[in-house]
């Protein structure tokens, strides 16, 4: 059983930054693709970013592209989400998740299968979440 624990959430002003961490424990956690999802008050859970097992492939939803960066340090069993230029609409509980996501080749480049990487049902393990609040 893979166990995930998020940390690093908090209160920040619009335009500020936060770095979330997700510590992974359990059997070969480094072979999983990792995703960050978020749930804003009164809204459905939403995909934010994902990274493959060696960090060579990433994917972001359009609303965070250019502001958020996902990374992983496998020897430390940790996945990060660096969030810059935060906006009030980024306020949510952020969850990390582990899953086995398939890849596809587009124009000779390997990338996540988009429909799978954004689907919460494709992820087998979830953390408890960390609150991020962005004030205007």
Secondary structure as GFF3:
##gff-version 3
##sequence-region A 1 136
A	DSSP	beta_strand	3	7	.	.	.	ID=ss1
A	DSSP	beta_strand	10	13	.	.	.	ID=ss2
A	DSSP	beta_strand	18	25	.	.	.	ID=ss3
A	DSSP	three_ten_helix	29	31	.	.	.	ID=ss4
A	DSSP	beta_strand	33	39	.	.	.	ID=ss5
A	DSSP	beta_strand	45	51	.	.	.	ID=ss6
A	DSSP	beta_strand	58	60	.	.	.	ID=ss7
A	DSSP	beta_strand	68	73	.	.	.	ID=ss8
A	DSSP	three_ten_helix	74	76	.	.	.	ID=ss9
A	DSSP	beta_strand	78	83	.	.	.	ID=ss10
A	DSSP	three_ten_helix	88	90	.	.	.	ID=ss11
A	DSSP	beta_strand	92	99	.	.	.	ID=ss12
A	DSSP	beta_strand	103	106	.	.	.	ID=ss13
A	DSSP	beta_strand	109	112	.	.	.	ID=ss14
A	DSSP	alpha_helix	114	117	.	.	.	ID=ss15
A	DSSP	three_ten_helix	120	122	.	.	.	ID=ss16
A	DSSP	beta_strand	123	126	.	.	.	ID=ss17
A	DSSP	beta_strand	130	135	.	.	.	ID=ss18
###
